[in-house]
Amino acid sequence: MSEREKMRGGMTRREFSVALGGGLAAAGTATSLAGASATEAAAGAEGVAATHEERRRAARAALQNYHSSAGAKELAPGTIRINFNENPYGPTPKAVAALDACGSAAGRYTDHAEHELTETLAGMHGVKAENVMLGCGSIEVLHVADLVFLGPGKNVVAAEPTFEAVLGYAQVLQANAVKVPLTADYRHDLPRMAAACTSKTGVVYVCNPNNPTGTVVTRKEMAEFLAQVPPGTLVVVDEAYHHFVEEPGYATSVEFIGAYPNMMVARTFSKIYGLAGMRLGYAVGSKENIERMKAELLIANANAGVLAAAAASLKDQEALGATRAKLVGTRTWLCGELKKDGRAYIPSQANFMMIDMGGDAKPYIAKFEEKKILVGRPFGAMPNYMRVTIGTQEEMVAFVRTLREIAPVKA
Ligand SMILES: Cc1ncc(COP(=O)(O)O)c(C=O)c1O
């Protein structure tokens, strides 16, 4: 492989160009309500027509690079990681104990544990086990939703900006993205999103709270929205950050599943439960859709360790409450410090916050890295904003100190 090919991760020049144009990061900006897809634009710029297979491969490669490129570097000791919306306190004590104890169980397949956790989750949400599907992270849940409901000729409707996985997998599946900008106050524009759904819309994605803005859709807004979406479109409500919400008008959308069999809720054990590295998420949805999506999963997709840790976490509500209180407290404290400085930020209901840097955020992201503080990646549609995960109180004190140093407030 030539040096140039190595730089392009083994892809040919044409594939690389397609990946750049249609890659996960670019997908956030390049496909608009009316526009041609980013992959088409990139292929056009190259003066070649990329084949479907080349586009699929390139979109796939861009997705795989998304985490590895951001996290591949070895971290210097003491690095503060407030870039991936992880829980800095990690799993609860009961979950850690379950992980410690699970070594001997590792030699056995997980059928029973999988069944038991599914039953527990169903009970917790007031549904039947047939309404619950486990995933290798909620990413797998989002992936199989796309696999079942999208393909060439179909489209996905989503906010801009939002969490990109559903859009990234849609691109792999040759589906079109229809992006609906957030409102002026950075919330989902649900009336416009509903209006954008047509008979070709396989999936409409609502991230609630929204990553990266931390804003929420209220229960009332969701009810109005669901009544307008065509019944043939799957409504994916991603509640990865559910546990951090304080806004009284917000509620989980699980209650709507009975009335709207075309909707599902995605949840994860990666955030409040602190099990991001163990990979477990789940969907709650109608029996019919869960059956269709389960057919696309890897068989036995949840490992023995995470099944034990997840079950133990659910029995550790006190510890979860304490973690939540600490993170919400630090979030409030951070808002106070930003206010003192007169900095603009988007009030957040999640464990991260968007801060307006008053100019391109990218150089600041790099400066933070030099100071051993990793903050979130840029979001194309909001170039001046920097996404910061809520870390421990100590980490956030260090963050604010460094923010004042590298981006002093103008008098
Ligand atoms: C909104 C949202 N959904 C889903 C995920 C994926 O989480 P996981 O696959 O770890 O469950 C993330 C990860 O950050 C996210 O922000």
The ligand as a Gaussian input file, in Angstrom:
#p B3LYP/6-31G(d) Opt

LIG

0 1
 C      -28.203000      10.247000      21.574000
 C      -27.350000       9.033000      21.618000
 N      -27.882000       7.861000      21.282000
 C      -27.170000       6.743000      21.300000
 C      -25.840000       6.753000      21.655000
 C      -25.083000       5.467000      21.602000
 O      -24.858000       4.973000      22.830000
 P      -24.487000       3.434000      23.096000
 O      -24.327000       2.734000      21.801000
 O      -23.248000       3.493000      23.899000
 O      -25.667000       2.909000      23.846000
 C      -25.228000       7.946000      22.021000
 C      -23.806000       7.965000      22.399000
 O      -23.229000       8.925000      22.774000
 C      -26.004000       9.126000      21.987000
 O      -25.483000      10.308000      22.277000

